[in-house]
Amino acid sequence: MKKSKLKNKVWFYLLIFAIVIICGIWFLQILSLDLYYEISKKGEIKDIATMVSKNYTSGDYEEKLNRLSFEKDVCIEITENNNISYSTDSTSRGCLINSREINQYKLEFMLSSKKSVTYRVIHPNFKNKTLIYGVKIQDGTYAFISTSLEPVSSTVSVLKKQLLQVMIIVLILAFIIGNIISKKISKPIEKINKTSKEISKGNYDVVFDTKTDIMELKELEGTLNDMAIELSKTEELRRDLMANVSHDLKTPLTLIKANAEMVKDLTYKNKEKREKNLNTIIEEVDRLNLLVEDILDLSKIQSKSVELNLERFNINELIIDIINKFEILCEKDGYIIEYEGFDIDITADKNKLKQTIYNLINNAINYTGEDKKVYVKLFKINDIVRIEIIDTGKGIDKKDIKYIWDKYYKVDKKYKRVTYGTGLGLSIVKNILNLHGFNYGVESKKGIGTKFYFDIKNPKK
């Protein structure tokens, strides 16, 4: 399909529209005016014939018919028993009622059984089109009304000249206005297109502002500005993800290599040091394995290739079991996990829910305050079971809350390796909860702490 600019299309369509309007006017005012005028006149003389029939029996009918003839610009003749009893002065109007050419038609009508008849003839002297209408008033009495159709011909002639001038003016105006409108519409779109090309080059620090007053384009500007912001954040997160994953891979690999070289060259004869180096290698390999597993889990969940294995289990027992896994951490680093809950069965994917709660508690431990306290709560709200994990850390700004579910998102925008975990925990939590269809959220106050929660819908008793 042949391409063309928007402004050219708008201009072209407006020009076509103007031409169509002119053609429509031409057809209605010129080509069909004769027919419309004749139909109108036929209706008019029929109405006049009705009035003639009503006034014929009155005493002053001649005066009334003279007035009617003058006002309606028609000629009227009444024939009684083949004799003309009344006739208007038709000389000035060029009527055909008294002409020999029409007598034959009149005679045929009076001899027929018809109640009315219409003739369309050409005046022999004036050469104008004339319409004659005959009507039977009563036995032996007939009325004939004649009117000229010529005035419309002169009107059409004037209109033709006028429309030709109007057509030229309209086409010129359509050309000018079409050009102005097309530029007004296409200019902001061209600006949007130009700015969009900057985004395609990787420049997300652009603003769509065409200063247009067209509502749809203003909405498009807003949408594209939001898109640019989100793309900028996505690109930043992508770079952070690459940097963070590289950092998480590089650090344990460096430690593994260093400790392996020490075992090989220095401590292979010293059992205590050798075991220490080997334990470090094992720990870092475990950290690498955890990172790889989290990346794979997140990839599978986001690709929706994972199916939920729903089962009935006691959520209270599961939470206690998860908290117990942090016992060594609590003893070693002094963390305190306080739990409030009760026995209740719910339906969910047990392993994935276990991973969700584990990641939330792990996240709370990483970001809790100096008191190193984490609170875990399990309670009911009507038919909803809610689980809350609360820390006592610095809190999160409102503007950052909606981004914390993103992979490796950091409030200060600087990477800081978490003490425990891979930095993908919250992103995995979000995707698992979305997979279940559970409601979840974050509430945070600066200097007080942050609360993560999610709701398990309609648990069966």
HUTA-V676929 format. One line per field, one symbol per residue. phi: phi as a letter, one per 30 degrees, with the letter a starting at -180 (. if undefined). psi: psi as a letter, one per 40 degrees, with the letter a starting at -180 (. if undefined). burial: I if it has 16 or more other ideal C-beta (glycine too) atoms within 10 Angstrom, else O. A space follows every 50 residues. Layout:
BEGIN
phi=???
psi=???
burial=???
END
This chain:
BEGIN
phi=.dcadeddddddddddeddddddddeddccdcdedddddddedddddddd dddddddddcdddddddddddchbcbbbcchicdcaaddcddcidcdcdd dceddddeddddcdcaabbbbcddcdhcdbcbbcbddaeicbbbcbbdcd eddddddddedddddddddddddddddeddddddddeddddddddddddd djccdcbdbchccdedddddeedddddddddddddddddddddddddddd ddddddddddddddcccdcceddddddddddddddddddddddddddddd dddicccdcdacaddddddddddddcddddddcidbccbbaadacbcadd dddddddeddddddddbddddhcbcbbbacbhcccccbbbccddibdedc edcddddidbddicdbdddbjcicedddeeddddddiddaabbbbdickb bcbbccdhddd
psi=hhiiiddddddddddddddddddddddddcdedddddddddddddddddd ddddedeidfdddddddddddefihhhhhhfehhdhhiheddefiedeid deddddddddeieidiihihihhddefihihhhiihdihehihhhhiied dddddddddddddddddddddddddddddddddddddddddddddddddd eehefihhgefiehdddddddddddddddddddddddddddddddddddd ddddddddddddddddeeehdddddddddddddddddddddddddddddd ddefehihghihihddddddddddeeddddddeeihhhhhaihihihihd ddddddddddddddddeiadefihhhhhiihbehhhhhhhifaeihidee deeeeihfhhdeehhhhidhaeeeddddddddddddfiiiahhihhedai hiiihhhgii.
burial=OOOOOOIOOIIOOIIOOIOOOIOOOIOOIOOOIOOOIOOOIOOIIOOIIO OIIOIIOOOOIOOIIOOIIOOIOIIIIIIOOOOOOIIIOIOOIIIIIIIO OIOOIIOOIIOOOOOOIOIOIOIOOOOIIIIIIIIIIOOOIIIIIIIIIO OIOOOIOOIOOOIOOOIOOIOOOIOOOIIOOIOOIIOIIOIIOOIOOOIO OOOIOIOIOIOIOOOOIIOIIOOIOOOIOOOOOOOOIOOIIOOIIOOIOO OIOOIIOOIOOIIOOOIOOOOOOIOOIOOIIOOIOOIIOOIOOIIOIIOO IIOOOIOOOOOOOOIIOIIOOIIOOIOOOIOOOOIOIOOOIOOOOIIIII OIIIIIIIIIIIIIIIIIOOOOIIIIIIOOOOOOIOIIIIIIIIIIOOOO IOOIIIIIIIOOOOOOOIOOIIIIIIIIIIIIIOIIOIOIOOOIOOOOII IIIIOIOOIOO
END
